[in-house]
Amino acid sequence: MDRFVFLTFDGLSRGAVYAAFALALVLIWRAARIVNFAQGAMAVATAYVGYSVADATGSYWLGFLVAVVAGLLLGAGVERVVMRFVDHSSPLNGVVVALGLVLIIQGVLGMIYGNEFRPAEAPLSRDAFEIGGIALLSRYDLFVFGAVGAVVVLLTLLFTRTPTGLRMRAAAFAPDVSRLLGVPVGGMLTLGWALAAGVGSLAGMLVIPTELGLHPTAMDIVFISAFTAAVLGGLDSPIGAVLGGLLVGLLLSYISGYLGATVAPMAVLALLVIVLLSRPDGLFARSKARTA
């Protein structure tokens, strides 16, 4: 029972990061109808920037802030310079371009920083608090929950309570009508990419200190788990992305704890295949995904 409780809290901590990353994928999907397969590589690039600043200044928190800002700028730049000129007549075009970006970003990171793993220290203790002899959450886990929770709340307020959020939703659902009403659809699309990349950068800075370390391909397995979470919850459902992330985190924790860490990636892929075959719109999607 003690082991089950520990694995549950550990899974929820992992799942919070997957939820944030899945939310980034959902933001871009809702804005541009593209699954950004470069999201993981972009997050690693900004993590390198953040840790470079942290090493130079001695302040992790300044590096954290710089990484998130770098994510915002990188997301806007990718949309403005690359994705805006992709022919969207076929959905595969965006996928191919995103995969090309992955290779470019990882290659550039390897040339600048090298391809060896670099340790990344967590800013807070990862020693879990114990209650009744049962290890629960560490200070860093609490920080992860707080950061992801704040992101979810802020994005919810943005999309439901502000004029900018309403314009973004309108531009995503009905771009032609929005243009006639004076909504700057292109600007809203750029903002969507920037927000998604910023959230992805935050998720990268949260997960890299836990077990990955810095490496050009460090986020590949995290991207697969987050993509599974987004598909599980529904690419059109932000709430589904959060719930899907938590479920995937629990699944990985239980599988790793009881069957071994080598089995966990196969379990995630199996879950992804099952969901795609049985309910491709996602378990928490309220309606059929839009096709335009």
C-alpha positions as CSV (number, residue, x, y, z in Angstrom):
1,M,0.0,0.0,0.0
2,D,2.9,2.4,0.8
3,R,4.4,1.8,-2.6
4,F,1.1,2.4,-4.3
5,V,0.6,5.7,-2.5
6,F,4.1,6.8,-3.4
7,L,3.7,5.8,-7.1
8,T,0.4,7.7,-7.2
9,F,1.9,11.0,-6.0
10,D,5.0,10.5,-8.2
11,G,2.7,9.9,-11.2
12,L,0.7,13.0,-10.5
13,S,3.9,15.0,-10.3
14,R,5.0,13.6,-13.7
15,G,1.5,14.0,-15.1
16,A,1.4,17.7,-14.3
17,V,4.4,18.3,-16.6
18,Y,2.9,16.1,-19.3
19,A,-0.3,18.1,-18.9
20,A,1.5,21.4,-19.4
21,F,3.2,20.1,-22.5
22,A,0.0,18.5,-23.9
23,L,-1.7,21.9,-23.3
24,A,1.0,23.5,-25.5
25,L,0.1,21.0,-28.3
26,V,-3.6,21.7,-27.9
27,L,-3.0,25.5,-28.1
28,I,-1.3,25.2,-31.5
29,W,-3.8,22.6,-32.8
30,R,-6.7,24.9,-31.9
31,A,-5.0,27.9,-33.5
32,A,-3.5,26.4,-36.6
33,R,-4.8,22.8,-37.0
34,I,-1.2,21.6,-36.8
35,V,0.4,19.1,-34.4
36,N,3.7,20.8,-33.7
37,F,6.2,17.9,-33.7
38,A,9.0,20.4,-33.1
39,Q,7.6,21.4,-29.7
40,G,10.0,19.1,-27.8
41,A,13.1,20.4,-29.7
42,M,11.9,24.0,-29.2
43,A,11.6,23.4,-25.4
44,V,15.1,21.9,-25.2
45,A,16.5,24.9,-27.1
46,T,15.0,27.3,-24.6
47,A,16.1,25.1,-21.7
48,Y,19.7,25.4,-22.9
49,V,19.3,29.2,-23.0
50,G,17.8,29.2,-19.5
51,Y,20.5,27.1,-18.0
52,S,23.2,29.1,-19.8
53,V,21.8,32.2,-18.2
54,A,21.5,30.4,-14.8
55,D,25.2,29.3,-15.0
56,A,26.4,32.8,-16.0
57,T,24.4,34.6,-13.3
58,G,24.1,32.0,-10.6
59,S,20.3,32.5,-10.5
60,Y,18.1,29.6,-11.5
61,W,15.0,31.7,-11.3
62,L,16.4,34.3,-13.8
63,G,17.3,31.4,-16.1
64,F,13.8,30.0,-15.7
65,L,12.2,33.4,-16.6
66,V,14.6,33.8,-19.6
67,A,13.7,30.3,-20.9
68,V,10.0,31.1,-20.8
69,V,10.5,34.4,-22.6
70,A,12.8,32.7,-25.1
71,G,10.0,30.2,-25.7
72,L,7.5,33.0,-26.4
73,L,9.9,34.7,-28.9
74,L,10.9,31.4,-30.5
75,G,7.2,30.4,-31.0
76,A,6.4,33.7,-32.6
77,G,9.5,33.6,-34.8
78,V,8.7,30.0,-36.0
79,E,5.2,31.0,-37.0
80,R,6.2,34.2,-38.7
81,V,9.3,33.0,-40.5
82,V,8.4,29.3,-41.2
83,M,4.9,28.1,-40.6
84,R,3.1,31.1,-42.1
85,F,4.5,30.2,-45.5
86,V,3.6,26.5,-45.4
87,D,1.0,25.3,-47.9
88,H,-1.8,24.0,-45.7
89,S,-3.7,22.4,-48.5
90,S,-2.4,19.1,-47.1
91,P,-2.0,18.5,-43.3
92,L,1.2,16.5,-44.0
93,N,3.0,19.7,-45.2
94,G,3.0,21.1,-41.7
95,V,4.1,17.8,-40.2
96,V,7.0,17.5,-42.6
97,V,8.2,21.1,-41.9
98,A,7.9,20.5,-38.1
99,L,10.0,17.4,-38.4
100,G,12.5,19.3,-40.4
101,L,12.7,21.9,-37.7
102,V,13.4,19.1,-35.1
103,L,16.4,18.0,-37.1
104,I,17.7,21.6,-37.6
105,I,17.2,22.6,-33.9
106,Q,18.8,19.4,-32.6
107,G,21.7,19.7,-35.0
108,V,22.4,23.3,-34.1
109,L,22.2,22.5,-30.3
110,G,24.7,19.7,-30.9
111,M,27.1,22.0,-32.6
112,I,26.8,24.7,-30.0
113,Y,26.6,22.7,-26.8
114,G,27.8,19.2,-27.8
115,N,25.9,15.9,-27.7
116,E,26.9,14.8,-24.2
117,F,24.4,14.8,-21.3
118,R,24.7,17.7,-19.0
119,P,23.3,17.5,-15.5
120,A,20.6,20.0,-14.6
121,E,20.0,20.6,-10.9
122,A,16.6,21.2,-9.5
123,P,16.2,24.6,-7.7
124,L,14.4,23.0,-4.7
125,S,14.9,19.8,-2.8
126,R,13.6,16.6,-4.4
127,D,13.5,14.7,-1.0
128,A,9.9,13.7,-0.4
129,F,8.0,14.7,2.7
130,E,7.0,11.6,4.7
131,I,3.6,11.2,6.5
132,G,3.3,8.1,8.6
133,G,6.4,6.7,7.0
134,I,5.0,7.1,3.5
135,A,7.0,9.3,1.0
136,L,4.6,11.7,-0.7
137,L,5.7,14.9,-2.4
138,S,8.9,16.9,-2.4
139,R,9.3,20.7,-2.4
140,Y,10.1,20.5,-6.1
141,D,7.0,18.5,-6.8
142,L,4.9,21.2,-5.0
143,F,6.6,23.8,-7.2
144,V,5.7,21.8,-10.3
145,F,2.1,21.6,-9.3
146,G,1.9,25.3,-8.4
147,A,3.6,26.3,-11.7
148,V,1.3,24.1,-13.9
149,G,-1.8,25.1,-11.9
150,A,-1.0,28.8,-12.4
151,V,-0.5,28.3,-16.1
152,V,-3.9,26.5,-16.4
153,V,-5.7,29.2,-14.4
154,L,-4.1,32.0,-16.4
155,L,-4.9,30.4,-19.8
156,T,-8.4,29.8,-18.7
157,L,-8.9,33.4,-17.7
158,L,-7.2,34.6,-20.9
159,F,-9.5,32.6,-23.2
160,T,-12.8,33.1,-21.2
161,R,-12.4,36.6,-19.6
162,T,-10.4,38.8,-21.9
163,P,-11.1,40.4,-25.4
164,T,-7.7,39.0,-26.7
165,G,-8.7,35.4,-25.7
166,L,-12.1,35.8,-27.4
167,R,-10.4,37.1,-30.5
168,M,-8.0,34.1,-30.5
169,R,-10.9,31.7,-30.2
170,A,-12.8,33.4,-32.9
171,A,-9.8,33.4,-35.2
172,A,-9.3,29.7,-34.6
173,F,-12.9,28.7,-35.1
174,A,-14.0,31.0,-38.0
175,P,-11.0,32.9,-39.5
176,D,-12.8,34.2,-42.5
177,V,-15.6,35.7,-40.5
178,S,-13.2,37.0,-38.0
179,R,-11.3,38.9,-40.7
180,L,-14.6,40.5,-41.9
181,L,-15.2,41.6,-38.3
182,G,-11.7,43.2,-38.1
183,V,-9.9,40.6,-36.0
184,P,-6.2,40.4,-36.9
185,V,-6.2,36.6,-37.6
186,G,-2.5,36.5,-38.4
187,G,-1.6,38.3,-35.2
188,M,-3.8,35.9,-33.2
189,L,-2.1,32.9,-34.8
190,T,1.3,34.3,-33.9
191,L,0.2,34.9,-30.3
192,G,-1.1,31.3,-30.2
193,W,2.2,29.9,-31.3
194,A,4.0,32.2,-28.8
195,L,1.9,31.1,-25.9
196,A,2.2,27.4,-26.8
197,A,6.0,27.6,-27.1
198,G,6.1,29.5,-23.8
199,V,4.1,26.8,-22.0
200,G,6.3,24.2,-23.7
201,S,9.4,25.9,-22.4
202,L,8.0,26.1,-18.9
203,A,7.2,22.3,-19.1
204,G,10.8,21.6,-20.3
205,M,12.4,23.6,-17.5
206,L,10.2,21.7,-15.0
207,V,10.9,18.2,-16.3
208,I,14.6,18.3,-17.3
209,P,15.9,18.6,-13.7
210,T,13.9,15.5,-12.6
211,E,15.7,12.8,-14.6
212,L,16.6,13.9,-18.1
213,G,19.4,16.3,-18.0
214,L,20.3,18.6,-20.8
215,H,20.7,16.9,-24.2
216,P,19.5,17.9,-27.7
217,T,17.1,15.0,-27.8
218,A,16.2,15.1,-24.1
219,M,12.5,15.9,-24.7
220,D,11.8,13.3,-27.3
221,I,10.3,10.7,-24.9
222,V,8.5,13.5,-23.0
223,F,7.0,14.7,-26.3
224,I,5.7,11.2,-27.0
225,S,4.1,11.0,-23.6
226,A,2.6,14.5,-23.9
227,F,1.3,13.8,-27.4
228,T,-0.4,10.7,-26.1
229,A,-1.9,12.8,-23.3
230,A,-3.2,15.3,-25.8
231,V,-4.7,12.6,-28.0
232,L,-6.1,10.8,-25.0
233,G,-7.9,14.0,-23.8
234,G,-8.7,15.3,-27.2
235,L,-6.7,17.8,-29.3
236,D,-9.6,20.3,-29.1
237,S,-9.9,20.0,-25.3
238,P,-7.6,22.0,-23.0
239,I,-9.3,20.4,-20.0
240,G,-8.8,17.0,-21.7
241,A,-5.1,17.7,-22.2
242,V,-4.7,18.3,-18.4
243,L,-6.6,15.2,-17.5
244,G,-4.9,13.2,-20.1
245,G,-1.5,14.3,-18.8
246,L,-2.3,13.3,-15.3
247,L,-3.6,9.9,-16.5
248,V,-0.4,9.3,-18.6
249,G,1.7,10.3,-15.6
250,L,-0.1,7.8,-13.4
251,L,0.2,5.0,-16.0
252,L,3.9,5.6,-16.4
253,S,4.5,5.6,-12.7
254,Y,2.5,2.4,-12.0
255,I,4.1,0.6,-15.0
256,S,7.6,1.7,-14.0
257,G,7.1,0.9,-10.3
258,Y,5.5,-2.6,-10.8
259,L,6.8,-3.9,-14.1
260,G,10.0,-1.9,-14.7
261,A,11.1,1.3,-16.4
262,T,11.8,-0.4,-19.7
263,V,8.2,-1.4,-20.1
264,A,6.8,2.1,-19.6
265,P,7.5,3.5,-23.1
266,M,5.8,0.6,-24.7
267,A,2.8,1.0,-22.5
268,V,2.5,4.7,-23.6
269,L,2.7,3.7,-27.3
270,A,0.1,1.0,-26.7
271,L,-2.2,3.5,-25.1
272,L,-1.8,5.9,-28.0
273,V,-2.6,3.2,-30.5
274,I,-5.7,2.0,-28.6
275,V,-7.0,5.6,-28.3
276,L,-6.4,6.4,-32.0
277,L,-8.2,3.2,-33.0
278,S,-11.1,3.4,-30.6
279,R,-11.8,7.1,-30.1
280,P,-9.5,9.3,-32.2
281,D,-11.3,12.5,-31.0
282,G,-10.2,11.8,-27.5
283,L,-11.9,10.5,-24.4
284,F,-12.9,14.0,-23.1
285,A,-13.8,15.6,-26.4
286,R,-17.3,16.9,-26.3
287,S,-17.8,17.1,-30.0
288,K,-16.2,16.0,-33.2
289,A,-13.0,17.8,-34.0
290,R,-13.3,20.6,-36.5
291,T,-12.1,19.9,-40.0
292,A,-11.6,23.5,-41.1
